[in-house]
Amino acid sequence: MFWSKQLMILPVLVLLMVGYINAEITDDLVVYLTFDDVSGKTIKDSSGNGLDANIIANTEIVKGKIGDAVKITQEGSDCVNIPADDKLKISGEITMAAWIWMEAWNNNSQWFDKNCHNGGEHTSYGIGVFGDGNSFNMFLGSDANRQTLNKPHELKAKTWHHVVGIYDGSDILIYVDGDLAVEEAKEFNFTGTNDQDLRIGCSKDRPQYTFENGMIDEAAVWSRALSADEVSVAMNGEVLSVSAKNKTATTWGMIKQRNNIQ
């Protein structure tokens, strides 16, 4: 009986300990798609903000880096779309993070796009690779026009990489697998406030920018700049460990599912 009670208490203690360590990472978390909670054509948003994504076309759910992921199967301007919402209007600072995998880095493609190319450039945000797939491109709206980072990357094909794009108000930063890979000083008034959907793996009216033959997992956006330590927490798939908006039972159930705890 004694050990039975101890085993019942253990999940709660673990949850509280993890929560104590990681509680702050959920601050200003806007949307978080783990791709592990999918019902029909709906991908549940695990941030607690209710920004569920719709599977429109050109996608399938496959095994990912952590649990399941989405694979983009062919070109199209709609893949996984998060419907336009005021919560997706971000300004000042931003973080975009995801695990990504690509068959071959030889095409322009995006894994986040909020109307970066079609009349909404000065109020947009997104990240991907351009220059025939050879360079990181991070797109950020500003008062006058779209600001763009364009720097070479060293991403390997057929390999999972955790890529995080950050703007902190004075610098554009890109972390790869937990390490700072790109930094560019650029101070401007970031405004990512257009009224378009946030697309994952596709780009509005630009089917040629589809993340075709690529996979995306743990896609998350914050309306602030994450610290280097928080980037590591996100890379380890620990964002779900706590969220003040989630019920304890649900949170513990997701932890068990994602970490194969019996």
C-alpha positions, 0 to 999 in steps of 0.5 A: 500500500505504501509503495502504491501511494508513492507511485501515485504521487510520483507523476505529480511531483515530477510535473511540479518539478518540471513546471518549476524549472520551465514555467517561464518558457510559456510566457507569450507563447502564441501557438504551438503545434506538436502534430501529436494531437490531430483529429481529422483535418484539425491539428490542435494548438497546445499553447492553450490559445485555441489557434488550431491549424487546418490541414488544407492540402499537400500534407500527411502526418508522419513520424517526426523528431518528437512524436509525429510531424507534418510532411509536405508532399507537393507544391501548393500555396496552402498546406497547414494553415492557422486561421487569421487571429488577432493573437497572431498579430505580433510586433516588437519581438518574435521567436519562430521555432521548429524541428525541420527535415529536408530531402535536399536543400536545393529550392526556395522554401518556407516553414513559416509564412504570414503573407511575406510576399504578396502585398503584406510584406511590411506587416509580415513574418516568416522564415525559410531558405532561399538562394536555391535553398542555400541561405537562411531567409527571415522576413520581418515587417516594419513601418516602411518595408520588409526587413530581410536576413539573408545568410548562408546555412550549413543544414544537412539534408535528410537530417533533423535540425532545430531552427529558431529565428529570433528578433529581439528589437535590435538583432536578428538571431538564428539558432541551429540545434541549440547553438547561435549560427547567425547574428545580424544587428538590425534595429527597426520597428518590427510589425507582423500584424497583417490579417492573413493566415499563418501558413506552415510549410507553404507560402501565400500565393507562392506555391514555388516556395513550398517546403516540398519533401520536407518535414516540420515538427514542434512548430512554435511562435512566441511574441517575444525573444527567447533566451539561449537557455529557453531555446535549449528547452524548446529544442528538447521538447519541454515546452509542454512540460508546463502551461498554466492554461493546461489541466494537470491531468492533460499535461501529465498525459501528454508528457507520458505520451511524448516520452514513452512513460508507462 
